[in-house]
Amino acid sequence: MVQPLTLDDGPRLYGDLAWLWPIVSPPADYLEECEEYRRLIAQRSQFPAKSLLHLGSGGGHHDSHLKRRFAVSGVDSSPAMLALAGQLNPDVTYHAGDLRDIRLNVAFDAVAYMLSPGDLRAAFATAFAHLRPGGVFLTVVEMSAEQFQQNQTWTSASIAGDTEVVLIENAYDPDRSDTTYEATFLYLIRRFGRLTIEADRHTCGIFPLQTWLDLLADVGFVQMRQNELAPPGTADETSTVLTALRGG
């Protein structure tokens, strides 16, 4: 008899399934993306940027490349992800905290980035509070309301040692009138040839691109610009990279 899969409360990728992250999204895949971020920061900054605060640093995969160019500090709310990041980047300082309200009492040269516009604005305010005047804020709009396609599905396959993982990701919006959608992940994990299947569901924020721009301006950012970038493994799709300056 086949047992139904259950979706536990809370995103498991940030908990008991965090060990899968380096397998399904290895650090090496982020090199070109991070070089583009470095180029944009250098292009936009009003002075040579030397320090960078990464809000939502996850497993530290971006930081493994960014630290070659900047003195990086990271912030994340997931202890499991912070542990992975610390193992990968022992030379980076990581802080546990909520992106919406953490204050480190340190000013950075650049800040790289929610379920509601209020959450998004609060995260932008955090970035603004940590930037030196003339510093650059960079954030990636991985999915905007304009880009969303109901039931869009992605698959990938990865191998690390004796572990093979097929990842199936599905995006579904049960209520098009609100600002969230469901991202459901199925992991087909084979270890030494034995199959286990894990399910995970995340509630993600989704906003029109203009909302991002309006909220950036609302917290005080100036000179907003946007560029298109193809993230790792998504050559046929692009994400919008927004950069903005703290005036002064």
BAFI-3210 file (N, C-alpha, C; in Angstrom, 3 decimals, decimal comma, padded with zeros to 6 digits):
// residues 248
n [1|2|3|4|5|6|7|8|9|10|11|12|13|14|15|16|17|18|19|20|21|22|23|24|25|26|27|28|29|30|31|32|33|34|35|36|37|38|39|40|41|42|43|44|45|46|47|48|49|50|51|52|53|54|55|56|57|58|59|60|61|62|63|64|65|66|67|68|69|70|71|72|73|74|75|76|77|78|79|80|81|82|83|84|85|86|87|88|89|90|91|92|93|94|95|96|97|98|99|100|101|102|103|104|105|106|107|108|109|110|111|112|113|114|115|116|117|118|119|120|121|122|123|124|125|126|127|128|129|130|131|132|133|134|135|136|137|138|139|140|141|142|143|144|145|146|147|148|149|150|151|152|153|154|155|156|157|158|159|160|161|162|163|164|165|166|167|168|169|170|171|172|173|174|175|176|177|178|179|180|181|182|183|184|185|186|187|188|189|190|191|192|193|194|195|196|197|198|199|200|201|202|203|204|205|206|207|208|209|210|211|212|213|214|215|216|217|218|219|220|221|222|223|224|225|226|227|228|229|230|231|232|233|234|235|236|237|238|239|240|241|242|243|244|245|246|247|248]
n.u [000,840|000,588|001,768|000,416|002,101|003,080|002,936|004,920|004,577|006,068|008,974|010,932|013,398|014,929|015,423|015,339|015,917|018,005|020,531|020,415|020,746|023,438|023,771|021,678|021,948|024,769|027,680|029,534|028,006|027,324|029,185|029,353|027,052|027,616|029,818|028,583|027,027|029,072|030,146|027,999|027,727|030,215|029,968|027,827|028,350|029,293|031,811|034,818|033,666|034,103|033,145|030,441|027,089|025,134|021,901|019,750|021,373|021,427|022,733|025,277|026,364|026,536|028,241|030,650|031,890|031,596|033,141|035,690|035,960|034,878|034,677|032,697|029,626|026,990|023,419|020,867|017,836|017,636|018,864|019,946|020,755|022,590|024,522|025,477|026,501|028,527|030,273|031,081|032,155|034,244|035,583|033,837|031,613|028,699|025,291|022,500|019,168|016,169|015,424|013,819|014,018|016,528|019,378|022,653|024,363|026,461|027,919|027,763|029,361|027,967|024,849|023,336|020,400|009,592|006,637|004,542|003,768|004,473|006,372|008,354|009,024|010,045|012,345|013,791|014,156|015,856|018,138|018,708|019,311|021,759|023,578|026,292|026,228|025,900|026,402|025,603|022,581|021,589|019,254|017,457|014,795|013,310|010,914|008,329|005,033|004,297|005,753|004,830|003,551|000,848|001,048|003,566|006,423|009,523|012,395|015,270|018,393|020,813|024,047|026,000|028,641|027,594|024,975|022,046|019,897|016,766|015,016|011,852|010,004|007,179|005,087|002,334|-000,582|-003,052|-004,778|-005,247|-005,610|-004,129|-000,816|000,881|002,261|002,332|005,163|006,001|007,989|009,353|011,505|013,361|015,259|018,084|020,085|022,847|021,445|018,939|015,639|014,144|011,461|010,852|008,792|008,132|006,950|006,754|005,665|005,618|006,412|004,944|005,074|004,101|006,526|006,659|005,855|008,089|009,896|008,556|008,528|011,241|011,868|010,251|011,481|013,693|015,695|017,541|017,958|017,219|017,811|017,422|018,399|018,604|019,081|020,243|019,691|021,570|021,333|019,035|018,826|016,949|015,329|014,937|015,890|015,061|017,394|017,690|019,181|020,077|020,775|021,908|021,286|023,046]
n.v [-001,197|002,195|004,928|008,140|011,211|013,650|017,091|018,779|021,280|024,411|025,388|022,802|022,741|024,578|023,374|020,164|019,196|020,670|019,709|018,878|021,086|021,908|019,919|019,999|022,583|023,509|025,303|026,031|026,650|029,283|031,119|032,764|034,304|035,724|037,188|038,936|040,366|041,578|043,202|044,949|046,205|047,504|049,207|050,858|051,924|054,767|054,949|052,947|049,816|047,840|046,325|044,056|043,348|040,548|039,906|037,374|035,101|032,350|029,145|030,097|030,017|031,997|033,678|032,328|033,057|035,857|036,704|036,835|039,278|041,105|042,080|040,060|039,906|037,941|037,420|035,405|033,602|030,928|028,366|025,952|026,552|028,576|027,075|025,463|027,505|028,535|026,369|026,214|028,720|029,648|031,987|034,067|036,306|035,453|036,160|035,422|036,210|038,188|039,397|041,584|043,244|043,232|044,842|045,754|047,701|048,553|050,061|049,345|048,985|047,895|046,193|043,140|041,816|037,637|038,127|039,944|043,308|044,921|043,348|043,261|045,957|046,373|044,768|046,152|048,529|047,638|047,072|049,674|050,948|049,841|050,716|052,719|056,224|056,702|054,087|050,807|049,039|045,816|043,668|040,683|039,963|037,193|036,073|037,740|039,263|039,660|037,742|035,310|032,016|029,930|026,774|026,269|024,270|022,890|020,815|019,056|017,287|015,906|014,841|013,713|012,174|009,191|009,854|010,604|013,048|013,939|016,779|018,179|020,976|022,949|025,689|027,304|029,242|029,647|031,720|034,370|036,966|037,762|038,299|036,112|032,879|029,278|027,255|024,117|021,350|018,324|015,798|013,311|010,995|009,078|006,950|005,019|003,529|003,179|004,356|007,268|009,521|012,882|015,582|019,076|022,301|025,718|028,956|031,736|035,171|037,348|039,958|042,790|044,213|046,977|047,477|046,713|048,719|051,041|050,679|050,658|053,336|054,482|053,947|055,483|055,055|055,883|056,526|054,057|051,103|048,533|045,247|042,371|038,956|035,647|033,151|030,436|027,411|028,114|028,908|029,607|031,417|034,542|036,579|039,604|041,989|044,374|047,468|050,046|053,240|054,532|057,744|060,862]
n.w [000,000|-000,873|000,899|001,614|000,835|003,209|004,088|006,148|008,726|008,154|006,263|005,195|003,966|005,241|007,561|008,583|006,047|005,099|004,504|001,906|000,292|-000,599|-002,473|-004,423|-005,285|-005,894|-004,632|-006,667|-008,870|-008,674|-009,455|-011,886|-011,596|-009,222|-010,047|-011,781|-009,955|-008,492|-010,458|-010,955|-008,463|-008,267|-010,419|-009,701|-007,156|-005,175|-004,276|-003,813|-003,098|-000,289|001,826|002,505|003,249|003,484|003,294|004,190|003,744|003,530|002,752|002,298|-000,257|-002,283|-000,876|-000,845|-003,144|-003,259|-001,123|-002,042|-003,116|-001,357|002,130|003,770|005,559|006,881|007,188|008,481|009,205|009,685|011,612|010,644|008,021|008,588|009,879|007,769|006,139|007,767|007,855|005,204|004,780|006,822|007,258|007,118|008,762|010,422|011,284|013,303|012,697|012,089|008,948|008,680|010,876|012,086|013,462|013,163|013,945|012,376|009,539|006,114|002,863|000,770|000,275|-000,171|-001,030|001,578|002,633|002,455|001,345|003,506|004,857|002,894|002,651|005,220|005,147|003,203|004,595|006,600|005,063|004,151|006,560|007,163|005,330|004,137|003,263|-000,203|-000,720|-002,143|-002,666|-003,497|-004,889|-005,749|-007,821|-007,860|-008,645|-010,078|-010,035|-012,646|-014,017|-013,120|-013,621|-013,521|-011,967|-012,985|-013,515|-012,511|-013,050|-011,829|-011,689|-009,551|-008,382|-005,712|-004,491|-003,054|-003,239|-004,968|-006,262|-007,387|-008,094|-007,982|-008,620|-008,014|-008,784|-007,448|-007,210|-005,005|-004,513|-006,312|-005,602|-003,438|-001,985|-002,077|-002,980|-003,405|-003,199|-003,991|-003,231|-004,338|-003,406|-004,756|-003,480|-003,717|-002,045|-001,994|-003,845|-002,740|-002,562|-001,256|-000,634|-000,218|000,824|000,577|001,421|000,622|001,495|-000,448|-001,157|-003,586|-005,855|-007,869|-010,091|-009,945|-007,338|-005,827|-006,669|-005,823|-003,032|-002,431|-002,992|-001,079|001,377|001,163|-000,748|-003,736|-007,276|-008,629|-010,515|-013,022|-014,026|-016,131|-015,348|-015,771|-013,554|-011,867|-013,693|-015,093|-017,849|-019,760|-018,545|-016,826|-014,040|-012,361|-011,463|-009,054|-008,350|-006,071|-004,578|-001,432|-000,591|000,125]
ca.u [000,000|001,358|001,400|000,422|003,107|002,546|003,730|005,052|004,538|007,378|009,826|011,903|014,720|015,657|015,516|015,894|016,369|019,045|021,702|020,264|020,998|024,698|023,690|020,790|022,354|026,153|028,300|030,231|027,055|027,025|030,330|029,036|026,050|028,274|030,648|027,692|026,696|030,256|030,255|026,948|028,054|031,332|029,472|026,872|028,808|029,903|033,184|035,199|032,984|034,984|032,399|029,126|026,169|024,253|020,675|019,210|022,588|021,210|023,852|026,558|026,914|026,973|029,345|031,900|032,486|031,628|034,187|036,945|035,946|034,393|034,608|031,274|028,883|025,717|022,309|019,815|017,030|017,636|020,078|020,521|021,461|023,750|025,546|026,084|027,282|029,728|031,190|031,607|032,875|034,640|036,162|032,749|030,859|027,262|024,434|021,136|018,223|015,079|015,841|012,933|014,259|017,867|020,244|023,988|025,128|027,636|027,582|028,435|029,478|026,962|023,941|022,669|019,317|008,671|005,295|003,615|004,503|005,052|007,598|009,343|009,475|010,871|013,654|014,481|014,562|017,040|019,267|018,996|019,918|023,117|024,414|026,919|025,764|026,577|026,534|024,694|021,723|021,298|018,296|017,037|013,374|013,334|009,605|007,420|003,661|004,234|006,405|004,253|002,716|000,212|001,492|004,877|007,152|010,928|013,039|016,729|018,996|022,146|024,746|027,129|029,075|026,646|023,620|021,446|018,673|015,942|014,177|010,700|009,469|005,938|004,578|000,869|-001,191|-004,452|-005,572|-004,535|-005,875|-003,214|000,579|001,681|001,995|002,921|006,210|006,044|009,186|009,477|012,888|013,556|016,617|018,608|021,358|023,258|020,423|017,653|014,854|013,223|010,815|010,529|007,992|008,353|006,156|007,103|004,809|006,529|005,802|004,987|004,631|004,446|007,842|006,505|005,787|009,476|010,481|007,889|008,948|012,624|011,810|009,564|012,396|014,731|016,677|017,482|018,633|016,952|018,019|017,162|019,104|018,114|020,142|019,821|020,265|022,141|020,443|017,804|019,286|015,807|014,565|015,740|015,412|015,377|018,289|017,497|020,202|019,675|021,779|021,530|021,760|023,741]
ca.v [000,000|003,423|005,909|009,503|012,138|014,729|018,311|019,257|022,727|025,062|024,964|021,814|023,012|025,378|022,580|018,814|018,911|021,632|018,989|018,700|022,319|021,886|018,926|020,442|023,918|023,574|026,632|026,333|027,165|030,689|031,957|033,791|035,191|036,616|038,121|039,983|041,216|042,385|044,222|045,941|046,985|048,392|050,196|051,779|052,515|056,090|054,799|051,534|049,019|046,829|045,477|043,700|042,641|039,677|039,623|036,138|034,491|030,932|028,244|030,752|029,689|033,257|034,252|031,639|033,818|037,290|036,999|037,095|040,692|041,942|041,554|039,718|039,477|037,389|037,329|034,465|033,206|029,470|027,813|024,908|027,214|029,264|026,060|025,138|028,657|028,622|025,307|026,544|029,999|029,957|033,328|035,040|036,488|035,251|036,575|034,906|037,291|038,451|040,434|042,742|044,169|043,139|046,014|045,326|048,885|048,649|050,568|048,593|049,638|047,318|045,228|042,304|040,998|038,404|037,635|041,054|044,551|045,383|042,577|043,682|047,291|046,253|044,258|047,267|049,472|047,048|047,317|051,113|051,302|049,307|051,221|054,039|057,096|056,412|052,640|050,149|047,916|044,936|042,619|039,912|039,618|035,871|035,848|038,880|038,945|039,650|036,531|034,088|031,143|028,936|025,379|026,128|023,191|022,738|019,598|019,010|016,071|016,190|013,711|014,026|010,928|008,085|010,399|011,188|013,768|014,565|017,797|018,653|022,171|023,413|026,967|027,344|030,341|029,314|032,945|035,362|038,311|038,121|038,525|034,912|031,659|028,082|026,528|022,756|020,636|016,882|015,334|011,871|010,833|007,710|006,794|003,628|002,879|003,076|005,558|007,904|010,693|013,903|016,693|020,332|023,385|027,060|030,077|032,770|036,433|037,687|041,344|043,452|044,850|048,371|047,501|046,720|050,035|052,025|050,484|051,140|054,795|054,853|053,911|056,489|054,756|056,735|056,044|052,636|050,565|047,099|044,449|041,000|037,981|034,248|032,467|029,119|026,342|028,619|029,678|030,073|032,358|035,590|037,286|041,029|042,457|045,790|048,159|051,382|053,894|055,364|059,090|061,529]
ca.w [000,000|-000,956|001,911|001,073|001,334|004,026|004,098|007,515|008,917|008,079|005,151|005,670|003,399|006,222|008,772|008,476|004,676|004,701|003,995|000,466|-000,452|-001,368|-003,544|-005,503|-005,741|-005,408|-004,645|-007,924|-009,857|-008,413|-009,797|-012,879|-010,999|-008,264|-010,802|-012,275|-008,805|-008,185|-011,500|-010,751|-007,269|-008,610|-011,372|-009,089|-005,899|-005,250|-003,773|-003,912|-002,076|000,296|002,757|001,986|004,137|002,708|004,031|003,645|003,184|003,290|002,994|002,056|-001,572|-002,891|-000,103|-001,166|-004,247|-002,938|-000,135|-002,751|-003,513|-000,269|003,494|003,800|006,742|006,447|008,139|008,116|010,360|009,789|012,221|009,793|006,924|009,159|010,140|006,475|005,686|008,586|007,447|003,877|004,829|008,204|007,304|007,015|010,002|010,231|012,384|013,286|012,918|011,155|008,002|008,747|011,991|012,675|013,363|013,584|014,362|011,514|008,208|005,058|001,562|-000,120|000,896|-001,159|-000,564|002,347|002,300|002,274|001,096|004,765|005,077|001,899|003,031|006,421|004,731|002,543|005,639|007,224|004,155|004,157|007,847|007,263|004,237|004,161|002,178|-001,461|-000,874|-003,084|-002,289|-004,628|-004,555|-006,916|-007,902|-008,493|-009,257|-009,957|-010,419|-014,108|-014,529|-012,560|-014,431|-012,655|-012,093|-013,634|-012,850|-012,885|-012,557|-011,928|-011,140|-009,012|-007,771|-004,830|-003,874|-003,172|-003,147|-006,163|-005,917|-008,415|-007,475|-008,751|-007,967|-008,627|-008,279|-007,555|-006,463|-004,741|-004,389|-007,109|-005,095|-002,359|-002,395|-001,831|-003,733|-002,818|-003,920|-003,457|-003,668|-004,131|-003,504|-004,940|-002,960|-003,769|-001,332|-002,203|-004,645|-002,046|-002,805|-000,312|-001,217|000,780|000,315|001,298|000,835|001,076|001,116|-000,946|-001,536|-005,011|-005,981|-009,132|-010,054|-009,527|-005,875|-005,365|-006,922|-004,968|-001,645|-002,340|-002,905|000,153|002,527|000,988|-001,788|-004,928|-008,489|-008,851|-011,859|-013,115|-015,026|-016,223|-015,109|-015,764|-012,398|-012,171|-014,123|-015,691|-019,007|-020,533|-017,746|-016,212|-012,860|-012,391|-010,407|-008,771|-007,562|-005,642|-003,747|-000,296|-000,851|001,221]
c.u [000,877|000,854|001,423|001,540|002,427|003,501|003,750|004,932|005,954|008,198|010,942|013,305|015,571|015,798|016,147|016,359|017,462|020,262|021,634|020,711|022,331|024,687|022,871|021,170|023,782|026,772|028,951|029,308|026,841|028,126|029,963|028,030|026,710|029,214|029,806|027,281|027,866|030,391|029,228|027,240|029,174|030,879|028,618|027,415|029,490|031,338|033,549|034,577|033,903|034,261|030,996|028,341|025,194|023,058|019,981|020,306|022,470|022,415|025,211|027,155|027,352|028,226|030,682|032,621|032,624|032,758|035,552|037,084|035,596|034,653|033,128|030,811|027,524|024,697|021,308|019,073|017,032|018,927|020,751|021,300|022,697|024,879|026,251|026,985|028,584|030,756|031,855|032,508|033,272|035,227|035,121|032,015|029,368|026,500|023,064|020,178|017,188|015,477|015,028|013,293|015,654|018,630|021,595|024,858|026,466|027,165|028,423|028,458|028,406|026,121|023,251|021,457|019,583|007,234|004,273|004,425|005,135|006,345|008,705|009,902|010,398|012,263|014,461|014,970|015,787|018,276|019,685|019,745|021,369|024,061|025,049|026,288|026,593|026,776|025,414|023,884|021,405|020,333|017,807|015,553|013,286|012,013|008,744|006,020|003,524|004,796|005,664|003,381|002,154|000,667|002,776|005,723|008,565|011,443|014,550|017,205|020,427|022,718|025,882|027,516|028,090|025,197|023,203|020,131|018,019|014,992|013,086|010,088|008,256|005,480|003,077|000,327|-002,667|-005,360|-004,838|-004,746|-004,926|-001,785|001,466|001,326|002,693|003,989|006,337|007,215|009,036|010,929|012,880|015,018|017,007|019,983|021,712|022,162|019,061|016,909|014,051|012,683|010,418|009,765|008,181|007,532|006,550|006,013|005,719|005,757|005,933|004,337|004,905|005,796|007,742|006,408|007,188|010,083|009,874|008,360|010,403|012,656|011,220|010,494|013,582|015,780|016,461|018,186|018,472|017,197|017,737|017,938|018,511|019,288|019,546|020,469|020,809|021,074|019,166|018,126|018,128|014,977|015,505|015,066|015,831|016,247|018,079|018,678|019,694|020,743|021,141|022,130|022,503|025,189]
c.v [001,249|004,412|007,308|010,334|013,222|015,908|018,852|020,771|023,289|024,535|024,037|022,047|023,829|024,656|021,230|018,450|019,866|020,942|018,782|019,921|022,313|020,885|019,460|021,811|024,192|024,961|027,002|026,945|028,674|031,644|033,087|034,794|036,203|037,594|039,262|040,918|042,138|043,530|045,331|046,823|047,977|049,522|051,259|052,521|053,861|056,100|053,326|050,726|047,904|045,882|045,248|042,947|041,859|039,305|038,421|035,331|032,988|030,086|028,817|030,518|030,936|033,786|033,603|032,309|035,298|037,645|037,228|038,572|041,630|041,270|041,325|039,408|038,994|037,358|036,315|034,062|031,703|028,966|026,763|025,514|027,950|028,284|025,662|026,273|028,779|027,567|025,645|027,770|030,350|031,354|034,432|035,109|036,361|035,612|035,923|036,058|037,395|039,618|041,712|043,714|044,089|044,449|045,643|046,481|048,992|049,158|049,843|049,402|049,152|046,334|044,461|041,614|039,818|038,106|038,736|042,290|045,114|044,668|043,058|045,058|047,226|045,735|045,352|048,288|048,958|047,303|048,784|051,511|050,865|049,834|052,563|054,908|056,858|054,933|052,055|049,060|047,134|043,861|041,962|039,591|038,279|035,546|037,081|038,444|038,858|038,353|035,256|033,351|030,050|027,521|025,229|025,149|023,085|021,411|019,729|017,705|016,376|014,939|014,242|012,745|009,809|008,550|011,027|011,837|014,308|015,515|018,217|019,815|022,668|024,708|027,036|028,457|030,035|030,530|034,074|036,788|038,721|038,221|037,319|033,816|030,500|027,514|025,159|022,011|019,152|016,492|013,814|011,584|009,360|007,692|005,317|002,849|002,784|004,407|005,979|009,162|011,639|015,035|017,917|021,417|024,709|028,036|031,250|034,040|036,685|039,058|041,844|044,147|046,298|048,501|047,521|048,116|051,102|051,911|050,898|052,660|055,239|054,860|054,852|056,199|055,659|056,021|054,525|052,258|049,070|046,480|043,054|040,033|036,587|033,549|031,099|028,119|026,807|029,489|030,266|031,108|033,413|036,088|038,743|041,384|043,958|046,318|049,558|051,934|054,513|056,746|059,684|061,801]
c.w [000,000|000,083|001,301|001,668|002,151|003,987|005,514|007,565|008,838|006,918|005,630|005,109|004,358|007,556|008,497|007,069|004,201|004,098|002,480|-000,339|-001,207|-002,518|-004,712|-006,052|-005,291|-005,540|-005,974|-008,971|-009,753|-008,872|-010,756|-012,332|-010,064|-008,948|-011,372|-011,142|-008,469|-009,188|-011,286|-009,544|-007,571|-009,527|-010,691|-007,878|-006,127|-004,729|-003,911|-002,765|-001,588|001,248|002,225|003,045|003,283|003,574|003,398|002,985|002,973|003,639|002,657|000,689|-002,332|-002,194|-000,433|-002,331|-003,908|-001,981|-000,786|-003,110|-002,362|001,077|003,777|005,218|006,259|007,566|007,617|009,383|010,593|010,421|011,345|008,635|007,426|009,446|008,848|005,995|006,460|008,229|006,118|003,916|006,261|008,367|007,143|008,351|009,711|011,497|012,213|013,552|011,820|010,251|008,145|009,855|012,602|012,448|013,963|014,061|013,627|010,155|007,161|003,762|000,586|000,672|-000,218|-000,497|-001,441|001,858|002,054|001,913|002,359|005,092|004,144|002,256|004,245|006,081|004,026|003,562|006,389|006,365|004,195|005,425|007,948|006,184|004,573|003,073|000,913|-001,714|-001,714|-002,392|-003,549|-004,159|-005,841|-006,805|-008,625|-009,182|-009,014|-010,371|-011,933|-014,698|-014,153|-013,571|-013,537|-013,001|-012,901|-012,823|-013,418|-012,341|-012,709|-011,310|-010,732|-008,371|-006,919|-004,100|-004,133|-003,132|-004,470|-005,765|-007,182|-007,696|-008,453|-007,982|-008,742|-007,964|-008,520|-006,671|-006,236|-004,659|-005,097|-006,593|-003,977|-002,889|-002,105|-002,832|-003,036|-003,747|-003,256|-004,080|-003,363|-004,371|-003,634|-004,633|-003,019|-003,118|-001,368|-002,928|-004,000|-002,133|-001,582|-000,983|-000,092|000,103|001,199|000,612|001,467|000,637|000,778|-001,289|-003,023|-005,196|-007,396|-008,999|-009,575|-008,013|-005,280|-005,507|-006,012|-003,522|-001,441|-002,188|-001,574|001,361|002,342|-000,060|-003,000|-006,082|-008,678|-010,315|-011,848|-014,269|-015,017|-016,122|-015,136|-014,577|-012,780|-012,591|-014,790|-016,898|-019,802|-019,785|-017,181|-014,946|-012,992|-011,197|-010,254|-007,972|-007,250|-004,716|-002,515|-000,532|000,331|000,885]
res [m|v|q|p|l|t|l|d|d|g|p|r|l|y|g|d|l|a|w|l|w|p|i|v|s|p|p|a|d|y|l|e|e|c|e|e|y|r|r|l|i|a|q|r|s|q|f|p|a|k|s|l|l|h|l|g|s|g|g|g|h|h|d|s|h|l|k|r|r|f|a|v|s|g|v|d|s|s|p|a|m|l|a|l|a|g|q|l|n|p|d|v|t|y|h|a|g|d|l|r|d|i|r|l|n|v|a|f|d|a|v|a|y|m|l|s|p|g|d|l|r|a|a|f|a|t|a|f|a|h|l|r|p|g|g|v|f|l|t|v|v|e|m|s|a|e|q|f|q|q|n|q|t|w|t|s|a|s|i|a|g|d|t|e|v|v|l|i|e|n|a|y|d|p|d|r|s|d|t|t|y|e|a|t|f|l|y|l|i|r|r|f|g|r|l|t|i|e|a|d|r|h|t|c|g|i|f|p|l|q|t|w|l|d|l|l|a|d|v|g|f|v|q|m|r|q|n|e|l|a|p|p|g|t|a|d|e|t|s|t|v|l|t|a|l|r|g|g]
***
